[in-house]
């Protein structure tokens, strides 16, 4: 199975990808970890594309992250199934604020030793872009998916839909195309 979890920051991509990877016994590819170096250094598009290509070879992976601007449609070309987290903006905003607060409070170490930055950076580089992306996704993603007719796309608009999606894999009700 090759599954890509897509959605804005704070929508629950990593959590869903981990749950699916565990339930299915396949590897989890966290694209954020491939993108960010120490001190929040951003690897360029060529390096990120190489890393993502290497991580998504063969069968048996669940990726989370979008990065279409940097890696194009690489993940969509390789995936069989898309879990599109299209939750209400208020839910995404609340989760993003809560996650950022907890990470800052607990000094949670992220990829390559990084910590959350100052609040103004979170607002400028994380929270505002996440909300903007959530609205853009509703317009752009259906067109993008239409270019990949091999994909099974599941648009998940609530926590109940997300949980049902996970349970359907656990029970075998959903099977990715092979």
N, C-alpha and C positions, 0 to 999 in steps of 0.2 A: 504494500500500500504506500502511496505517496500523497500526503495530505498537506495542504498549505492553509494556515490560519491567517486571515487578513482582517484588518480593522484598525481604527485609530489608536493612538497611545491611550492606555487606561481602559480599553474595552475588554480586557481579559484574554488577550491572545496567548500570552505565555502560559497562564494557568490552564487554558483549554488544551494547548499543545502538549503540555506535560501530562495532563489527565489522559489524553488520547494515546500518547506514546506509552504510558504505563499500562493502560488497558489492553493495548494491542501488542505490547512487547517489542516495540520498534524504537529507533533512536529519535531524539528530539534535537532539532537544528534551530538554535536561537540566533537569528540573523543579527540582532543587536550585539551579541558577543563577537560576531565576526566583523562587525563594522567599527566598534569602538576600541581603541587602544588605550594605554595609560594616559592620564591627564586629559581624557576625553578626546584624544587625537582621533580624527576621522580618517580611516584609510580611504584612498581614492577609489573611484568607480572600478578601475581595472583590477585592483587588488581585491576589492569586495566581490566583484564578479567571479574571480578565480576561486576565492574561498567558498562562496555559495555553490559554485559549480562542483567543487570537490565534495562538499558536504551533502549535496543532493544527488549524487550518482547512485545508481542502482535502486533497488526497492527497499521498503522498510524505513520510512522517515516521515516525521511531522515537522514542518517548519512553522515558525511564527515570525512575523515582520513583513513589511511591505517593500519599501526601498525601490519602487518601480523607477523612480527618477535616476537611480544609480545603476541598477542592474537590469533594467528593461523588463522583459517578460520571461526571463530565464526560469523562474520558479513555476510560473503558470504553464510553460511549455513542458516541464517535467512532471508536474503534479497530475494526479488523477481526480482528486477531490478537493474542493475549496469549501472551507468553513468561513463564511463572511460574517463577522460580528458587526451588526448594524443596530446597535442599541441606541436608545434615546440619548440625545446630547446631555441631558441633565444627569443621567446615570454615568456616562463617560466622564463628565466633569467632576462629579462627586468622587468617583473612584480614583481619578488622577490626582485630585487634591489630597485625598486620604493617603494614597500610596506615597506621594511626595512628602507629606508631613511625617509619616511613619519612618520612611527612609532617612529623612533628615534627623528626626528625634533619636532614632536608634543608631545613627551613623552606619547604616547598612552598606557594606562593601559590595559594589556592583562589578561589572566586567573589568578585568585587568586592574583592580584596586581603586576604581573610581568611586567617588561619593557624590551625592546630589549637591549641586551648586547653590548659590544664593537664590532666594525666592524670585527676584526680578529676572534671573536667567530662566527659572522654571516657567514663569509666566510668558516670557518672550520666546523661548525655544521649545517649550513642551506643551503647555496648556493651551495657549492661543492656537498654535498650529494643529493640535489634536482636534479641537472643535472645528476649525476650518476644514480639516481633512475629512471629518465625519460627514459634513455636508457635501463636499466635493465627491466623496466616494459614492454617494447615492446617485450622482449624475454620471460619473465616469466609469465605475466598475462594470455595470451591465454591458457597456460598449466593449470594454476590455475582455470580458468573459465571452462575448459573442464571437470574438476572433479565435477562440479556443473551444471549438464544439466538442472536443473530447472530454472536457471537464464536467464533473457533476458538481453543481454549485448549490450549497445550502446557505440561504440567507437567514441568519439567526437574529431575531429582533427582540428577544427577551431572555432573561435568565432561565425561564422555564424551557424555552426552545433550545438553549445551549445544553441544559441538563438532559433533555430528551435526546439530543444529538449524541451525547456521550453514551447514554444508556443504550441507544440503538446499536452502537458499535460493540458495546459490552455483550449484548444479547445476540449479536450477529444479524440484526435486522437490516443494517446498512452495510453494504459491501462496496468497496471502491472498485472501479473498473480495473481489470488486469490486462 
